Amino acid sequence: MSSRERIPTAPGGAGATWTAIGSRVDVRVADRSALDGAAEIVDQEIERFDEACSRFREDSELSRVNARAGRPVEVGEVLLDAIELALRGARLTDGSLDPTVGLALEQAGYDRDWELMFARPDDEDSGEDTAPHAGSPRVIARCRAGWRQVSVDRTGGRVRIPAGTKLDLGATAKALAADRAAAAVHVRLGCGVLVALGGDIATAGSAPDGGWRVHVTDDHRDGACASGQRLAIASGGLATSSTAARRWRRHGESMHHIIDPNTGRPARTPWRTVTVAAADCTDANIASTGALLRGTQAPAWLRALGLPARLVSVEGRIVKVGSWPVQGERRAESVEAHA
């Protein structure tokens, strides 16, 4: 496991942080004596999900499914659960959150683990010129998504994806891993726990007095002084989806990892960050990513779902939906509260 660093937390609690699956991992427990055991449990759960769901590991089950697109592939329970969750997310968002955008992500340049994305020069590609020759026509391929054609045989433990597609489970699988890890800690150690995998936060058991303190911002890697909002979580899950946190350049264009399945390109959205609270992290993640892809209709969509949310536009304007708290903003340009 990666080395862990203890982090200061609220009185009565303890925390550890390390890096895994391209994200910062934070574990906090209400009982200090349970910290080491909790961190071990979380690390084991993350490894289980990485072995099953990683798009970047050649030995993962997901890589085997993608390599055999068009044919049934036998897989384990973790990947079955993750794929079924991703398909549920597609249904709930009317296809906006489509897991069959793996090829589109690769074409956009997101073809390796996040830490390795910056090990190559800007605009590196497979050896072709990054700029078209003067007067030459430019042809751009698009990958059409097809989540409705994904077949899951739960009884037989098999999955088949459409030929010519690849699955990407990055967002929803990470949220599911956070939920499963928090639940495992609570069941095995009996203490209250918060598990954060990047922008996905899950809790289980009783929170410390005053709740779990968190800082909502564009990028979970930003420090405590970054622009954002401080709030407390008593229970449930919180997820932040952002086009600002993971950006790179490809062929002279600015890219991010939220793909619009209608275009096969990084989504053009008026929001740079959406944070949603829900009963668990997986539902919060589906809603936050779906809201980014719904554009100007996102606040009304979230309000209809009854989910508290905080949306930040590309200009920095903040829109709050439902019972999301107004207090705690740091260096906010403006706040619009919606009942």
Buried (B, 14 or more C-beta within 10 A) or exposed (E): EEEBEEEEBBEEBBBBBBBBBBBBBBBBBBBBEBBBBBBBBBBEBBBBBBBBBBBBBEEBBBBBBBEBBEEBBEBEEBBBBBBBBBBBBBEBBEBBBBBBBBBBBBBBBBBBBBEEBEEEEEBEEEEEEEEEEEEEEEEEEEBBBBBEEBEBEEEEBBBBBBEEBBBBBBBBBBBBBBBBBBBBBBEEBEBBBBBBBBBBBBBBBBBBEEBBBBBBBBBBEBEEEBBBBBBBBEBBBBBBBBBBBBBBEBBEEEBBBBBBBBEBBBBEBEBBBBBBBBEBBBBBBBBBBBBBBBBEEBBEBBBEBEBBBBBBBEEEBBBBBBEBBEEEBBEBEEBEEBE
